[in-house]
């Protein structure tokens, strides 16, 4: 792994001097969640926008999300409370800052970029003085807002590797989904998802491994959260993750095997429960499998030439992680990990191991 040493970034707050973006033109992402039965539409998120961090850089997640700044989360969004005792929850901005501080503690000599933050499922409210106002008379100062779901990630560009001509940068991030908690109760443990892995900078696909992901961190305070994130960052094996991903570029799947894989994935959704329990988990939806099939011919970076009769497992992996961008925020990391597990299992099945052989035989 090639690493360049640069001066570390240090700040007590993320974006301490960042101004709001005044550009009224908002890049809209189609608000969809892919399901087994089709596409469910929801209203677009109304949010002040877009961070100017990297211009036209591709988003790491697309479905039903908008990009916002840390300043917007702090200044324009309220923080929900547990309704029975009015105890405040850990805010989205506090979550981001806590993970940021843990990353700076572990990677003390590395440059850490500003986080990309994406939100969805806006929850609107009113201040008490505006309860009886007609909607058309509401002022902006009368409204309250917060987002039920938020995901962020920040890149550590000084730690990277090149695989098949794609630059992968170490990336840390997390997910907060209030819909996974009971806010109508008294204050209890709060749930977070945190990961460390690599982002393919060609397509901004996320590469998440088992030891780099905690699907449910339960904490009572930011101190607990900080300690849990520190343990995750210290336990993650960077070299092992890169080794497995690098192996994908040297293994190829025949077109017939790839077609078999897609067909088996469609069948998997409808298997009897007792039969499905005997097979490895596959979390991708029917529509996402359709996206993988389409990308096999049309993806700008990982499609297969028409006259080719095989595809590398590296390309297969990136087709899977690319289709995962259509997931909702609260499902994104679980499906990202599952895409890694599928790629690893299929890679081993091509060498004769049986666990995932059902998908290609």
C-alpha positions in Angstrom: 0.0 0.0 0.0 1.5 3.3 -1.1 1.1 6.1 1.4 2.1 9.8 1.3 2.5 11.6 4.5 0.9 15.1 4.6 0.3 17.5 7.5 -2.8 16.5 9.4 -6.0 18.6 9.5 -7.0 19.8 12.9 -10.2 21.5 13.9 -12.4 21.7 17.0 -15.4 21.7 14.7 -16.0 20.5 11.2 -16.6 23.3 8.8 -15.8 26.0 11.5 -15.7 28.8 8.9 -17.9 27.5 6.2 -20.5 29.8 4.8 -23.9 28.7 3.5 -24.1 28.1 -0.2 -26.1 30.9 -1.9 -26.5 29.2 -5.3 -30.3 28.6 -5.6 -29.9 25.9 -8.3 -30.2 22.5 -6.6 -29.1 19.3 -8.3 -32.0 17.0 -7.9 -31.6 13.2 -7.5 -34.6 11.1 -8.3 -36.2 10.0 -5.0 -36.6 6.2 -5.3 -36.3 3.2 -3.1 -35.8 0.0 -4.9 -37.9 -2.9 -3.6 -38.7 -6.4 -4.6 -42.0 -5.4 -6.2 -40.9 -2.2 -7.9 -40.2 1.4 -7.2 -41.9 3.4 -4.5 -41.8 7.2 -5.0 -41.6 9.7 -2.2 -41.5 13.5 -2.1 -38.1 15.0 -2.7 -36.3 16.3 0.3 -36.6 20.0 0.8 -33.2 21.2 2.0 -30.8 24.0 1.6 -28.0 22.7 -0.4 -25.3 21.6 -1.9 -21.8 21.5 -0.4 -19.2 22.8 -2.8 -16.6 20.2 -1.7 -15.8 18.6 -5.1 -18.0 20.1 -7.8 -19.3 17.3 -10.0 -18.1 14.4 -7.9 -20.5 11.5 -8.0 -22.6 10.9 -4.9 -21.9 7.7 -2.8 -25.7 7.2 -2.5 -28.5 8.4 -4.7 -32.0 7.2 -3.8 -34.1 9.9 -2.1 -31.1 11.9 -0.8 -29.8 15.4 -0.9 -26.4 16.7 0.1 -26.2 19.2 2.9 -23.5 21.0 4.9 -22.6 20.6 8.5 -23.6 24.3 9.0 -27.1 23.5 7.7 -27.5 20.6 10.1 -26.4 22.8 13.0 -28.2 26.0 12.3 -31.4 25.0 10.4 -32.3 21.6 11.9 -33.8 20.9 15.3 -32.7 17.9 17.4 -35.4 15.3 18.3 -36.1 14.3 21.9 -37.4 11.2 23.6 -41.0 12.3 24.1 -41.7 10.7 27.5 -38.9 12.4 29.4 -37.9 15.2 26.9 -34.2 13.9 27.0 -32.4 15.1 23.9 -31.0 12.6 21.3 -27.5 12.7 19.9 -27.8 15.1 17.0 -26.6 14.3 13.5 -23.9 16.9 13.7 -22.6 15.5 17.0 -22.5 12.0 15.5 -20.4 13.3 12.6 -18.1 15.3 14.9 -17.6 12.3 17.2 -16.5 10.0 14.4 -14.3 12.8 13.0 -12.6 13.1 16.3 -12.0 9.4 16.6 -10.6 9.2 13.1 -8.2 12.1 13.9 -7.1 10.2 17.0 -6.3 7.0 15.2 -4.9 8.5 11.9 -2.9 11.3 13.5 -0.6 11.9 10.6 -3.0 11.7 7.7 -5.1 14.4 5.9 -8.8 13.9 6.4 -11.2 15.5 3.9 -14.4 17.3 4.8 -17.3 14.9 5.1 -20.0 14.5 2.4 -23.4 14.4 4.1 -26.6 13.2 2.6 -30.0 13.2 4.2 -33.5 11.9 3.4 -37.0 11.7 4.9 -37.6 15.2 6.0 -39.7 15.7 9.2 -41.5 19.1 9.2 -43.0 21.0 12.2 -43.9 24.4 13.5 -43.0 26.6 16.4 -45.8 26.9 19.0 -46.6 30.5 17.9 -47.5 29.3 14.4 -49.7 26.3 15.3 -52.9 27.9 14.1 -51.5 29.7 11.0 -52.8 28.6 7.6 -50.1 27.0 5.5 -50.0 29.8 3.0 -49.2 32.3 5.8 -46.3 30.4 7.4 -43.0 32.3 7.5 -39.7 30.5 7.2 -39.1 31.4 10.9 -42.3 29.5 11.8 -41.1 26.2 10.4 -39.0 23.5 12.0 -37.2 20.7 10.2 -35.0 17.6 10.8 -34.1 14.6 8.8 -35.1 11.1 9.8 -32.1 9.6 8.0 -28.6 10.8 7.5 -25.4 9.3 6.1 -22.0 10.8 5.9 -18.5 9.7 4.9 -15.1 11.4 4.7 -12.1 10.3 2.7 -8.5 9.9 3.9 -6.8 10.4 0.5 -3.3 9.9 1.9 -4.1 6.2 2.4 -5.0 4.6 -0.9 -4.4 1.7 -3.2 -4.8 1.1 -7.0 -6.7 -1.9 -8.2 -7.3 -2.5 -11.9 -6.6 1.2 -12.6 -9.1 2.3 -10.0 -7.9 4.4 -7.1 -9.4 3.3 -3.7 -9.1 5.8 -0.8 -9.7 4.9 2.8 -13.1 6.2 3.9 -14.9 6.4 7.2 -18.5 7.2 7.8 -21.8 6.3 9.4 -25.6 6.2 9.2 -28.2 7.6 11.6 -31.8 6.5 11.2 -34.3 7.7 13.8 -36.8 5.3 12.3 -34.8 2.5 14.0 -35.4 4.0 17.4 -38.5 4.5 19.5 -38.6 8.3 20.1 -42.0 7.9 21.9 -40.4 6.2 24.9 -38.0 7.4 27.7 -34.4 7.9 26.8 -32.5 4.6 26.1 -29.6 3.4 24.1 -29.3 5.1 20.7 -28.4 3.2 17.6 -25.8 4.1 15.0 -24.1 2.4 12.0 -20.4 3.1 11.5 -18.0 1.8 8.9 -14.4 2.1 7.7 -13.5 0.8 4.3 -12.5 2.0 0.8 -14.3 4.2 -1.7 -13.6 3.6 -5.4 -12.9 7.1 -6.6 -13.7 6.2 -10.2 -17.4 5.7 -9.4 -17.6 6.6 -5.6 -18.9 3.0 -4.9 -18.4 2.0 -1.2 -16.3 -1.1 -0.4 -17.2 -2.3 3.1 -15.8 -5.4 4.8 -17.0 -7.4 7.8 -14.4 -6.2 10.3 -14.9 -2.6 9.1 -18.6 -2.3 9.9 -20.8 -2.2 13.0 -24.4 -2.5 12.0 -25.8 -1.5 15.4 -23.7 0.5 17.8 -25.9 1.1 20.9 -24.7 4.0 23.1 -26.0 6.3 25.7 -23.7 9.3 25.1 -21.1 10.7 22.6 -18.4 9.4 25.0 -19.7 5.9 24.5 -19.9 6.5 20.8 -16.3 7.8 20.6 -15.0 4.7 22.4 -16.9 2.3 20.2 -15.7 4.0 17.0 -12.2 4.0 18.2 -12.4 0.2 18.8 -13.7 -0.3 15.3 -11.0 1.8 13.6 -8.3 0.0 15.5 -9.6 -3.5 14.8 -10.1 -3.0 11.1 -7.5 -4.8 9.0 -6.6 -2.6 6.0 -4.2 -4.9 4.4 -6.6 -7.9 4.5 -9.4 -5.9 3.0 -7.2 -4.7 0.1 -5.8 -8.2 -0.4 -9.2 -9.7 -0.9 -10.4 -6.9 -3.3 -7.2 -7.1 -5.3 -7.7 -10.8 -5.9 -11.0 -10.1 -7.7 -9.1 -8.6 -10.7 -7.4 -11.9 -11.4 -10.5 -14.1 -11.4 -13.0 -14.2 -14.3 -16.6 -15.4 -14.6 -17.9 -16.7 -17.8 -20.9 -14.9 -19.4 -23.0 -18.0 -18.8 -22.0 -18.1 -15.1 -22.9 -14.4 -14.8 -26.3 -15.0 -16.4 -26.8 -17.9 -14.0 -25.9 -15.7 -11.1 -28.5 -13.1 -12.1 -31.2 -15.7 -12.6 -30.5 -17.4 -9.3 -30.7 -14.0 -7.6 -34.2 -13.5 -9.0 -35.2 -17.0 -7.9 -33.7 -16.4 -4.4 -36.4 -13.9 -3.6 -39.2 -16.5 -4.0 -37.5 -19.6 -2.5 -39.4 -21.4 0.3 -38.2 -20.2 3.7 -36.6 -23.5 4.7 -34.6 -23.7 1.5 -33.5 -20.0 1.7 -32.2 -20.6 5.2 -29.7 -23.2 3.8 -28.2 -20.6 1.4 -26.0 -17.5 2.1 -27.9 -14.3 2.6 -28.5 -12.2 -0.5 -30.0 -8.7 0.3 -30.2 -7.2 -3.2 -33.7 -6.6 -4.6 -35.1 -7.7 -7.9 -34.9 -4.2 -9.3 -31.3 -3.9 -8.2 -30.4 -7.2 -9.9 -32.0 -5.6 -13.0 -29.6 -2.6 -12.6 -26.7 -5.0 -12.4 -27.8 -6.7 -15.7 -28.2 -3.3 -17.4 -24.8 -2.1 -16.2 -23.2 -5.3 -17.5 -23.6 -3.8 -21.0 -23.9 -0.1 -20.3 -21.7 0.9 -17.3 -19.1 3.4 -18.3 -16.4 1.8 -16.1 -17.3 -1.8 -15.6 -19.3 -3.0 -18.5 -18.2 -6.0 -20.6 -17.4 -5.6 -24.3 -20.0 -7.2 -26.6 -17.5 -9.6 -28.1 -16.2 -10.7 -24.6 -17.5 -13.9 -23.0 -16.2 -13.3 -19.5 -16.1 -10.6 -16.8 -13.6 -10.1 -14.0 -14.9 -10.5 -10.4 -13.6 -6.9 -9.8 -16.1 -5.7 -12.4 -18.8 -7.9 -10.9 -18.2 -6.5 -7.5 -18.4 -2.9 -8.7 -21.6 -3.7 -10.6 -23.1 -4.9 -7.3 -21.9 -1.9 -5.2 -23.1 0.4 -8.0 -26.6 -1.0 -7.9 -26.6 -0.6 -4.2 -26.6 3.2 -4.6 -30.4 3.0 -5.2 -30.9 1.8 -1.6 -32.4 4.0 1.1 -29.9 5.3 3.7 -30.9 2.9 6.4 -30.4 -0.1 4.2 -27.3 1.1 2.4 -24.5 -0.2 4.6 -26.0 -3.6 5.2 -26.4 -4.1 1.4 -22.9 -2.8 0.8 -21.5 -5.4 3.2 -23.6 -8.0 1.5 -22.3 -7.1 -1.9 -18.8 -7.7 -0.5 -19.9 -11.1 0.9 -21.4 -12.0 -2.4 -18.3 -11.1 -4.3 -16.1 -13.0 -1.9 -18.4 -16.0 -2.0 -18.6 -16.1 -5.8 -14.9 -15.7 -6.1 -14.3 -18.8 -3.9 -17.1 -20.7 -5.8 -15.2 -20.2 -9.0 -12.3 -22.0 -7.4 -14.5 -24.9 -6.3 -15.8 -24.0 -2.8 -19.4 -24.9 -2.3 -21.0 -22.3 0.0 -22.0 -19.9 -2.9 -21.9 -22.5 -5.7 -25.7 -22.5 -5.9 -25.6 -19.0 -7.4 -23.4 -20.0 -10.4 -24.0 -23.7 -11.0 
